[in-house]
Structures are given as structure tokens and as C-alpha cells.
């Protein structure tokens, strides 16, 4: 990852991400406001789910008055209410811990709040976002937000030192994104992740490269250009993200980048018939992969990147 050259930069949050395949991809770091808004939305959703679950369990128990009276009874009804309390505690635990993991481990890499804010998490090295990364960044959230509560409970609600320690701890992690240029949380630093703006263009608009047909004598005297056909299995290994990156490589038309990307794709699909004809090979692959993805979208299927399956 590196800063984008000034001539291509539109804002101070623009970055140039180099993927493991050697493809340079421009990305935009999510703003602090977007991240705060996403977290606020997610916590509102979590609170609504917790309240709804609580009232549903109370309704099953027969109301608040009945719940309080029977909870202490040594009877079948009392044991049933104790079981409902256990269910409630498990539900609260899952809402607090599994909510972020469930959505961020999905193919979109975003919670409902992040999706509404137009942002998502990604690996800073351009590779795949792993379960370990998502778990690490979310475990740190407990340290950031809930450890101050432990300070207060241990010191007592009337302890000024406990409140001072809790506020200081909370302020350190709350202000942490202000002191690094990529707006990283402590969890992002530990996990090797960051939060990026999602491209807002539709696939058809984003994939706008028009590949001009090569003349028969271009680069090869009078020899005709080779024609490349790719099977469904060969096209299925890549998705929208890689297609857009390939488009940028073809637009820039830098020989070294073309050769590097050709070698990566050829190795991935186990072909070597594009040697010394890398651009034509990549143009053909781009055209056929784009047609496949657009056809999939018309059928309600999308493949976000090479790590994701075709999703409806």
C-alpha cells in the first residue's frame, strides 16, 4: 500500500493498494464520520434486537409480574423461567459478539451499518480478509469499549479514580484514529485490516473499457493475431474486483504490469499460450470474463472477487 501520485489523487484519503498479484488498485480510506455513523447504526440495530428478544421472552414467560414471582419458585415453572434467563444471556452474548463477526466474515465484508454508510473492511496487504483478522479486530473492541466498565465496577460507582481511569482509557482508544492517516482503530492495527469506501458505480458502468480489435499485421508483420477462448472453469476463478483491476492494467498499458498480470493469470488457469502476446491474451480474458459476470448479474448472481462464490 502506498500513497497515490498527486496527479491521480482526488482527496487526502486516496491510496494505491498493490495486491499479491502485483496489480495496483486505487482505493479510498473511509472517513471518520462514515465509520462513526456505521457504528452508531450497528449499535442501534443491536439494541433493537436485544429489546425485542427481551420482550419476546417476557411475553413467553407470561409478563413481568409473573416472571418476577415465578423466577424464585422451586417448581417446573420456575425452572422454565430460569431456562429462559439462560437463553436471554446467550442471546445478549451473541448480539454483542457474533453480530460483527457474522456480517464482516460474509462476502460483503460489512455490517448493515457499514453497508448503509458505503464502507467495508479489507486486508491492508491486498490479500484475502481472513477470519483471524475479523476476530482480532472485534475482540479489541471489547478492550476498547467494555474494559472501562470493568474499572468502574471494581472501583465502585462512587469512585472518582475509577471514573477517571475509565474515561482516560476510553479517550485513548476513541482518539486513536485521529493520530494515523488511515483512520485505523487499534483493532485494525492488530488485525492488519482497514476500512475502505465501497465503489458506488454499477458493474456495467465500472467496466467501461472498449477493446479495439487488433489488425492482422499489428506487432507481428503479416501474421494474424491469435484468438483466445477460455472455458467456464478458467473464467470462474476471478470476480468483479479482479476484472476492474485488469481493466486498469490494460488502460495504463505498461509492459511490465501486463507481463506480471499475464503470468499470474496464466499460472492460475494453467495456460501458457499467450507468451509474447500478453496484451491480446489479457484483452480476450477481460472481454470474456466481463461477459460472464454481466450475464451472471442479469440472472441475479454476483461474484465479488476470486475468494467469493457466485452469490444470489
Buried (B, 14 or more C-beta within 10 A) or exposed (E): EEEBEEEEBEEEBBBBBEBEBBBBBBBBBBBEEBBBBBBEBBEEBBEEBBEEBEEEBBEEBEEEEEBEBBBEEEEEBBEBBBEBBEEBEEBBEBBBBEBBBEBBBEBBBBBBBBBBBBBBBBBBEBBBBBEEBBBBBBBBBEBBBEBBEEBBEEBEEEBEEBBEBBBEBBEEBBEBBEEEEBBBBBBBBBBBBBBBBBBEEEBEEBBEBEBEEBEEEEEBEEEEBBEBEBEEEBBBEBBBBBBBBBBBBBEEEEEEBBBBBBBBBBEBBEBEEBEEBBBBBBBBBBBBBBEBBEEBBEEEEBBBBBEBEBBE
